[in-house]
Amino acid sequence: MKVKVRNGDSFWYYSQLFYIPITLIIDSNPSFEPNELKIGAEVMIPGFVEERYVIQQGDTFWALAQKRNISVDALLLLNSQINPNQIQIGTEISLPSRVVGPIVKGKQSYSSKTLEEETKKLKEIYPFIKINNIGESVLGKSLIELKVGNGPKKVHFNASFHANEWITTPILMSFINEYLLSLTNANTIRGIQTLPIYSTVSISFVPMVNPDGVDLVLNGPPSDRRKELIKINKGSSDFTGWKANIRGVDLNNQFPAKWELEKERKEEKEPAPRDFPGYKPLSEPETIAMAKIARQENFERMLALHTQGKEFYWGYEGLEPKESVALAQDFERVSGYKSVRYIDSYAGYKDWFIQEFKKAGFTMELGKGINPLPLSQFNPIYQDVLGIFLVAIYRWY
């Protein structure tokens, strides 16, 4: 919600007026010096939207403020052109409306277009989040990163490395939305205060690593690639089981962590719906982007969301740090998921992350069943893994 600065206004005053932490207001207006607001400048107030209202018989600014549990001055701020003592029936005014419910509609088919639309909505209401384009897919779709928080500790989450595991994207987006709601409404999540986390932890989210593949699973092939993709798909026009990117490369078999071993033992030696690791490591724009962001940001922790199995993997060649042991124990405790230290699988993002940085990395296998998991599992999965998300950003050993 935008407001225009009046004489005497300040970020601190807006914080008191709307009950929004001042740090969120400052971060929502990065181009302003907090102590040098200019009269007439537009300032973003996070956690609110502007609602249009038509004056009815008996309405006054005082009565409307009482009814809405807001300050009269909040109404004056949004309606500076209106004389509150001379409002007439039928006059349209603006009301500040606090956002108290989720914007993300997680339980739905979640394409790259849906992700872009809901990311835009979140940015409009929560302008303190940062949206970055960390790269592009094969077909030129943006690889979107959302960043929340400004602390020195860094945690990274990603989802939908595999196309038919797209349900991980709305799961992650729903958590982002719940976290943002808790910050602007002073709510706890399972008893945990989130504003201290915001001030101490920077969280990076890449909700859809493989947008081309997800769109292929959900919407079918682009017309100009239909013939080529059906050929890669063994002659089938059913793409619901497709895991790879649009070029038939399995993105989670693309990283230089025993990639040569995986390449030799994989049955797929050419582009395929799943399991083909490419002709060389980091050959795909999506994996190049994910390697680049990890190197640039130096994350303390990384969680990659996959499906399925209700378990998680967290070791690689004995290179995982001691912190991983404590995190794995807590993840298992809060979720009921099975903790698995080592598996006979290599070249994944988790493997490379641990090898490269000696930091805590996890592959989380959400839910149980046959991919793609049905949306009927959405709510149970979210409740199972919410505790894991919180531990990942809250517990520091």
DAWO-V763154 format. One record per residue. N is the residue number from 0. OMEGA is omega as a letter, one per 40 degrees, with the letter a starting at -180 (999 if undefined). Layout:
n=(N | N)
omega=(OMEGA | OMEGA)
This chain:
n=(0 | 1 | 2 | 3 | 4 | 5 | 6 | 7 | 8 | 9 | 10 | 11 | 12 | 13 | 14 | 15 | 16 | 17 | 18 | 19 | 20 | 21 | 22 | 23 | 24 | 25 | 26 | 27 | 28 | 29 | 30 | 31 | 32 | 33 | 34 | 35 | 36 | 37 | 38 | 39 | 40 | 41 | 42 | 43 | 44 | 45 | 46 | 47 | 48 | 49 | 50 | 51 | 52 | 53 | 54 | 55 | 56 | 57 | 58 | 59 | 60 | 61 | 62 | 63 | 64 | 65 | 66 | 67 | 68 | 69 | 70 | 71 | 72 | 73 | 74 | 75 | 76 | 77 | 78 | 79 | 80 | 81 | 82 | 83 | 84 | 85 | 86 | 87 | 88 | 89 | 90 | 91 | 92 | 93 | 94 | 95 | 96 | 97 | 98 | 99 | 100 | 101 | 102 | 103 | 104 | 105 | 106 | 107 | 108 | 109 | 110 | 111 | 112 | 113 | 114 | 115 | 116 | 117 | 118 | 119 | 120 | 121 | 122 | 123 | 124 | 125 | 126 | 127 | 128 | 129 | 130 | 131 | 132 | 133 | 134 | 135 | 136 | 137 | 138 | 139 | 140 | 141 | 142 | 143 | 144 | 145 | 146 | 147 | 148 | 149 | 150 | 151 | 152 | 153 | 154 | 155 | 156 | 157 | 158 | 159 | 160 | 161 | 162 | 163 | 164 | 165 | 166 | 167 | 168 | 169 | 170 | 171 | 172 | 173 | 174 | 175 | 176 | 177 | 178 | 179 | 180 | 181 | 182 | 183 | 184 | 185 | 186 | 187 | 188 | 189 | 190 | 191 | 192 | 193 | 194 | 195 | 196 | 197 | 198 | 199 | 200 | 201 | 202 | 203 | 204 | 205 | 206 | 207 | 208 | 209 | 210 | 211 | 212 | 213 | 214 | 215 | 216 | 217 | 218 | 219 | 220 | 221 | 222 | 223 | 224 | 225 | 226 | 227 | 228 | 229 | 230 | 231 | 232 | 233 | 234 | 235 | 236 | 237 | 238 | 239 | 240 | 241 | 242 | 243 | 244 | 245 | 246 | 247 | 248 | 249 | 250 | 251 | 252 | 253 | 254 | 255 | 256 | 257 | 258 | 259 | 260 | 261 | 262 | 263 | 264 | 265 | 266 | 267 | 268 | 269 | 270 | 271 | 272 | 273 | 274 | 275 | 276 | 277 | 278 | 279 | 280 | 281 | 282 | 283 | 284 | 285 | 286 | 287 | 288 | 289 | 290 | 291 | 292 | 293 | 294 | 295 | 296 | 297 | 298 | 299 | 300 | 301 | 302 | 303 | 304 | 305 | 306 | 307 | 308 | 309 | 310 | 311 | 312 | 313 | 314 | 315 | 316 | 317 | 318 | 319 | 320 | 321 | 322 | 323 | 324 | 325 | 326 | 327 | 328 | 329 | 330 | 331 | 332 | 333 | 334 | 335 | 336 | 337 | 338 | 339 | 340 | 341 | 342 | 343 | 344 | 345 | 346 | 347 | 348 | 349 | 350 | 351 | 352 | 353 | 354 | 355 | 356 | 357 | 358 | 359 | 360 | 361 | 362 | 363 | 364 | 365 | 366 | 367 | 368 | 369 | 370 | 371 | 372 | 373 | 374 | 375 | 376 | 377 | 378 | 379 | 380 | 381 | 382 | 383 | 384 | 385 | 386 | 387 | 388 | 389 | 390 | 391 | 392 | 393 | 394 | 395 | 396)
omega=(i | i | i | a | i | i | i | i | i | i | i | a | i | i | i | a | a | a | i | i | a | a | i | i | i | a | i | a | a | a | a | i | a | a | a | i | a | i | a | i | i | a | i | i | a | i | i | i | i | a | i | a | i | a | i | i | i | a | i | i | a | a | i | i | i | a | a | a | i | i | i | a | i | i | i | a | a | a | a | a | a | i | a | a | a | i | a | i | a | i | i | i | i | i | i | a | a | i | a | i | a | i | a | i | a | a | i | i | a | a | i | i | i | i | a | a | a | i | i | i | i | a | i | a | a | a | i | i | i | i | a | i | a | a | i | i | i | a | i | i | a | i | a | i | i | i | a | i | a | a | a | i | a | i | a | i | i | a | i | i | a | a | a | i | a | a | i | i | i | i | a | i | i | i | i | a | i | i | i | i | a | a | a | a | i | i | i | i | a | i | a | i | a | a | i | i | i | a | a | a | i | a | i | i | i | a | a | a | a | a | i | a | i | i | i | i | a | a | a | a | i | a | a | i | a | a | a | a | i | i | i | a | i | i | a | i | i | a | a | i | a | i | a | i | a | i | i | i | i | a | i | i | a | a | a | i | a | i | a | i | i | a | a | a | i | i | a | a | i | a | a | i | a | i | i | a | a | a | i | i | i | i | a | a | a | a | i | i | a | i | a | a | i | i | a | a | i | a | i | a | i | i | i | a | i | i | e | i | a | i | i | a | a | i | i | i | a | a | a | a | i | i | a | i | a | i | a | i | i | i | a | a | a | a | a | i | a | i | i | a | a | i | a | a | a | i | i | a | i | a | a | a | i | a | a | a | a | i | a | i | a | i | a | i | a | i | a | i | a | i | e | i | a | i | i | i | a | a | i | i | a | i | i | a | i | i | i | i | a | i | a | a | a | a | i | a | 999)
